[in-house]
Amino acid sequence: MSDIKSRVQEIDPNIAPKDLMELVARNKNMYETLAVITKRANQLSQDLKAELHSKLEEFAITSDTIEEIQENKEQVEISKFYEKLPNPVIIAMNEYMNGDLEYKSRDEE
């Protein structure tokens, strides 16, 4: 993951309609195109989730009792940053449309 957070800052996080013919122009198969985008979105989702949890654990305060729940400003800021990132599907679709997403089908191997 080559610093996904810096690459997706300029992507509009809002959902926008896409031309289906433009999506399938690369491989002429709508189902394969959607499968590739879906698999990449799952990868991005898992990577971002793992990264978020590791950063939140750095600032975690452990206590013995449940009553002592404290709000940590750093954790709140990190969470807000990750909430503002575009959805992984939007990121994956943008990568596919820009030609940044490389894939091989099993038939090619």
Rosetta blueprint (number, residue, H / E / L):
1 M L
2 S L
3 D L
4 I H
5 K H
6 S H
7 R H
8 V L
9 Q L
10 E L
11 I L
12 D L
13 P L
14 N L
15 I L
16 A L
17 P L
18 K L
19 D L
20 L H
21 M H
22 E H
23 L H
24 V H
25 A L
26 R L
27 N L
28 K L
29 N L
30 M H
31 Y H
32 E H
33 T H
34 L H
35 A H
36 V H
37 I H
38 T H
39 K H
40 R H
41 A H
42 N H
43 Q H
44 L H
45 S H
46 Q H
47 D H
48 L H
49 K H
50 A H
51 E H
52 L H
53 H H
54 S H
55 K H
56 L H
57 E H
58 E H
59 F L
60 A L
61 I L
62 T L
63 S L
64 D L
65 T L
66 I L
67 E L
68 E L
69 I L
70 Q L
71 E L
72 N L
73 K H
74 E H
75 Q H
76 V H
77 E H
78 I H
79 S H
80 K H
81 F H
82 Y H
83 E H
84 K H
85 L L
86 P L
87 N L
88 P H
89 V H
90 I H
91 I H
92 A H
93 M H
94 N H
95 E H
96 Y H
97 M H
98 N H
99 G L
100 D L
101 L L
102 E L
103 Y L
104 K L
105 S L
106 R H
107 D H
108 E H
109 E L
